[in-house]
Amino acid sequence: MSTEPDSPTDDAAHQAAHYRAMLAKAETLTEALPYLQRYAGKTFVVKYGGHAMGDPELAQDFAEDIVLLKAVGINPVVVHGGGPQIGRMLKALGIESQFVDGLRVTDKQTAEVAEMVLAGAINKELVGWIARAGGKAIGISGKDGGMVIARKVEAKKAPKAINDADSGEALVVDLGFVGEPARIDTTVIDTIVNAKMIPVIAPIGVGEDGETYNINADTMAGAIAAALGAARLFLLTDVPGVLDKDRQLLTDLTPADIQRLAEDGTISGGMIPKLETCVHAVEAGCEAAVVLDGRVPHAMLIEVFTARGAGTLIRA
């Protein structure tokens, strides 16, 4: 059965649609130009984690975005998490986990598993994604070159579920080998960046006692962003950003705004420590921090290179 060829009218319509699509791309590039100029030579620290880590399409998008940033003269530094992956490995090994205030109680055995998963499987998988996107990355942890000297996180009060049954008092739980950055030496990061490569950092640090400490990835990224004087700290999360009580996105916040929103209950739960990390970073040398949804393809590029942005910007 034969079909009639496209009419001249159809051909003209296709050409017009193609032209409009090309014009839209050109306008996008024009819109991005001032931002490309502003951020050339600057450092972006990107914390990558959450559900996006388990989605191959989103992982590919993320890697392409990181390679694009590098190609246009920005220096991306990636810090990744891996809590769900650690949890799956511990379950497979028959090791039970306990959490206090969102932090995993980490004994010696759990710390070894965390380092294996974070500095091993996840770290090298991310390096591989970046390589497939055409970039060159080096996977390291905070232990390498003494980059992150950690101190032990103080003991926390356990939730009521594990209160002392006799006294009714909350038990003080030693979190074990859970740490936080005490000092950052950026020498290794600077060396990798100066070699035109992308650092991919696992949130593991070493204590003054030589012990290995598992560090919250948001906290690690914030400390590194401050130490580098980064232009931006990006926390890729599973929500669009900070929402008001009507579930509308708040696009610009200051530390004072965040304190007010916490006091009136607008922000709560896991968003509070994320925003505390952002505030600490901007008060310690990072120009601004952004909380945005890592599940949205190319959200970071939309935030950086367009006027409308894609998340919540925090700056002093």
Beta strands, then each sheet from edge to edge (+ up, - down):
strand 1: 43-48
strand 2: 75-80
strand 3: 99-100
strand 4: 103-104
strand 5: 137-141
strand 6: 148-152
strand 7: 156-157
strand 8: 172-173
strand 9: 178-184
strand 10: 198-202
strand 11: 204-207
strand 12: 212-215
strand 13: 232-237
strand 14: 242-243
strand 15: 249-250
strand 16: 252-253
strand 17: 289-293
strand 18: 312-314
sheet 1: 5+ 10+ 2+ 1+ 13+ 17+ 18- 16-
sheet 2: 3+ 4-
sheet 3: 6+ 9- 12- 11+ 6+
sheet 4: 7+ 8-
sheet 5: 14+ 15-
end
